[in-house]
Amino acid sequence: MSTVVITSDIGCEMAFGAFAKFIMSNATFCMLPIGKLKEHNCLDDYCKENPSTIVCFGDFWSDEYIAEISTKYKQVNIVHINYGGSPFKQLVNLILSLEGFHHDLVEFGFEQNFKLIEMIEQRCRGENTLKTQPLVTGISNVLVDVPIEERYSLLFRNKLLKLEDVLNLGSKIMESQIQIAKERTLKNSRTGTFKDGTAYAITDAPELVNLTHDALRERYGCQVTVIASLKFKEGGPDEVSHSMRSYDNNIDVRAMVKPFGGSGTVATTGACRKVINIEVDY
């Protein structure tokens, strides 16, 4: 009987998948865009061998979706690991309870990568973004011909890539990026109030989204920051993409974007896209 690990292809979840591959080499892995994962039959190719356990990682998995998977794959142990607490430790504890895995390697892999794991978990939850950004920036700018997931695998294995080198590179690149984000908020941003009275600040940013969130928060000190960007798609339809971050424990931005198909955590949302039509008359 096998284990299937399912994650999306966004950054911190790819890192989780890379760690899972490192300590669960004989498991099956499914890493797809969130939109694809929500399709009814997307897991069929990965679950042909009647797995004993399916691990679903991420906060986009709704209770209804988990229930649907449980109904479809009967007699299978469905484990949902979200961003709360320590998701990596949850994975380690799960593996230690299963047969067929090298338990010594699992514990060693967690201990030797504790700093890296801690940074990834904080990133998942939207915490300490300025402290974790060097990791994201650094990993994005090394071995650029290698897929991001494989770069994280090399980090966990301490092969070719060392965490200190990645962080140093990321910090150097960040110096100019932080200035770009601050200038963006000075030249092109505004504040407003949602219908429920929540204060927000908004700007547009096609890149450096997390640093721009931090720059908005630093300038305005508001409860929610919003980053919007216009995405043109060949053949259409075009889309407006939103990223939201809450700085108030009582404000759930995930609930705000859910009616529009958005997803994420209580404090942060991924891209919530709204289809638009643009007509230009000459």
N, C-alpha and C positions, 0 to 999 in steps of 0.2 A: 504494500500500500504506500502511496506517495503523498507528498505535501506540495501544494501549489501556493505560491506567494504572488499576490496581485497588487500592483501599485500603478499610479498614473506616471506620466513622463515629465511632471514638473520637478524643479530642481531638488528640493529637500526629499521628495519621495523617491527620486532616482537614487539619491544617496542611501536611503533606507534599503532600497532594492539591492544596491551594490554591497551593503553590509550583509544582507541576508544571503546573497550569493557566496560571500566570503566564508560564512560559517555554516551554510547549508548547501554545499556543493552538489548534493544529489537530489535537491528539490527541483521543481519546475517553476519557471518564472514567467509572469505575464506583466508587461509594462507597456501601457497604451495611453493615448490621450483620454482625458476624462469623458469627453463626448462619446468616444468609441466604447469606453467601459460601460456606459449607460445603455448601450444597445442590448437588446434582449438575448441574443445568442453569442455575444462576444467571447464568452468563456468556454464555449464548446470545444474548440481546438486544444485547449489547455487541460481539459478535464476528461479526456477520452479514456484514461486509464482508471477511472473511478477512484479518485484520491481519497485518502482518509481524512485529510485536513485541508481546508482552504483558508489562507490568511489574507484578509482584506485590509490594506493599510491606507489611512487617509481620513479626512473629515468630510469628504464629499459623499460618503456612503450613507444614505438615509436608512432609517429603520425599516422602511417599506422595501427598499432594494435588498437589504440583507435578508429580510423575510422571504423575498422572491427567490433569492439564490438558495436559501435553505429548503424551500419547497421543491425547487427544480433538482437539486442534488441531495436527495434523501440519503440517510445513513452517513452523511459527511459532517465532520465537526467544523462549523464555520466560526472563525475567530476574527473579530473586528478590532483592529488596533488603531486608535485615533491619536490626535496630538496631545491629549491630556497626560499628565504625569511624565513618565519616561517611556516613550514607545519602544526604544531600543532595548530597554531592560525588560519590557513586556515580552518582546520577541525572544530574548535570551531565556526567560523563565519558561516560555512555551516550549522552546526547543529542548530544554532540559527535562521536560515532562514527556517528550516523545522518544520513541526508539528509532534507531537507524542513523543517529548523528553522533559525531565525535564531541562529547560533552566537554572534554578538556580544551579543545580548540575553541569552542564557543565562549567559555569563560575567559580564556586568554585573549581572544580577539576583542572582547568587550573591554577588558582592563587596559590593554595596550593602546586602545584608541579612545580612551575616555574623554580627552579634551576635544577631539574631533567630533565625537558623538554628542557631547554637550553643546557644541556650537550648532550642529545640525538641528538638534531638538529645539534650541532657542529660536532658530530660524523658522522652523515649522510653526511655532506659536507666535511669531512676529515680535519676539522679545530681543532687546539689545541689538537692534539692527546695525548700528554703527560698529559694534564690536564683532558681529558676524559677517559684515559685508566684505572684509578682506578675504575671507574664505571663498565667498561666492565670486568675487571679482578675480581673485587669483586663479581659481580652478577654471574659470572661463577663458583665461588667457595663457594657459600652459598646454602644451601638446594639442594644439588646436585641431589637428587632423584626427584626433582620437575622440570617440563619443564621450560625452560628459559622464555617463554612467561608468565607462571604463576608467576614466580618470579618478573617479572616487574609489573604484576597486583598487587601483594602484596605490592610492593614499592609504587605504585600510591595510593593504599588504606591505606598505612601506617599500614599494618597488618603484624605482625611477622618480617617484614623487615623495617629497617629505613635507609634512605639514608646515614646518617653520618656513621653508622656502616659498611655499604657496602663499602663506600669510604675508610675508615680506613683500612679495610681488604685488599682491592685492592692495596692500597699504600704500605703496608708491603710486599705483594707478588711481587710487581713491582720492588722493590729494587734489587732483584737478577735477575729478568728477563731483566732489562735494561742492566745489566752487561753482560749477555749472548748474547744479541743482539749486543753490542759493540764489544765483542770478536769475534763474527761471522764475522763482517765486517772487522776486522783487519786480520783475518786468511784466509778468503775465499771470496774475492770480487774483482771486477775490474771496470774500467771505459771504456767508448767507446763513439762513436758518430753515431747517426742515419744518414740515407742518406740525410736528410734535414739539417744536421748540429747540431741538438739538442744533447747536452751532457747528458749522462746518467751514472748511477752507478748500478751495478747488483750484487746480491748474491743469494744463495739458502737458503730457510728457510721453513721447514715444519710447523712451528708454530711461534708465536710471530711476526706475519707479520707486524703489524703497528709499533711496537717498532723497528723492523729491518729497516723499511723505514726511521724512524727518525734517526737511527744510521748511515745509509748510507748518508743521507742528511747532518748530522753533520760532517761526515768525509770528504766528497768530495765537498759539496756545489753545486751539479749539478742541472740541470733543471728538470730532471726526475729520479726517482728511480724505479728499477724493482726487484721484488722478484719472483724467479722461484722455483718450486718444482716438483719432479717426483712422480706421483701417480700410484701405481701398482694396477690393478683391476683383481680380480680373474675371469678367463674366458676372460679377455681382453676386448677391447684394452686398453693398458696403455696410460697415458696422461702426458703431461707437462703442469702445471698450472702456469699462470703468473698473478701477481698483479702489477699494475703500479700506480705511483702517480706523478702528475705534480706540480711544484713549480713556474710555469710561467703562468700568466693569458692568454698568447697568445698560449699556447700549450694545445691542447685538446687530452688527452690520450684516451678518449672514441672513438674518430675518428680513432685512431691508431689500436685499437683492434677490431673494428666493423667487418672488413673483416674476422676475425677468430671466429666470434660468441660471442665476448666479450661484456660486458655492464658495465654501471656504470655512474659516473658523469663526467663532463669536467675535474675535477681535480683528480679523483680517479676511478679506474676500479675494478670490481670484478674479479673473476677468469676467465681468457681467456684461454680456453683449446685447445690444439692441440693434436690430436691422433697420437701416434707414434708406430712403430713396432720395437721390440727389439729381435734380433736373436743372440743366443749364440752358437758358434760352439765348440765342444769338440774334 
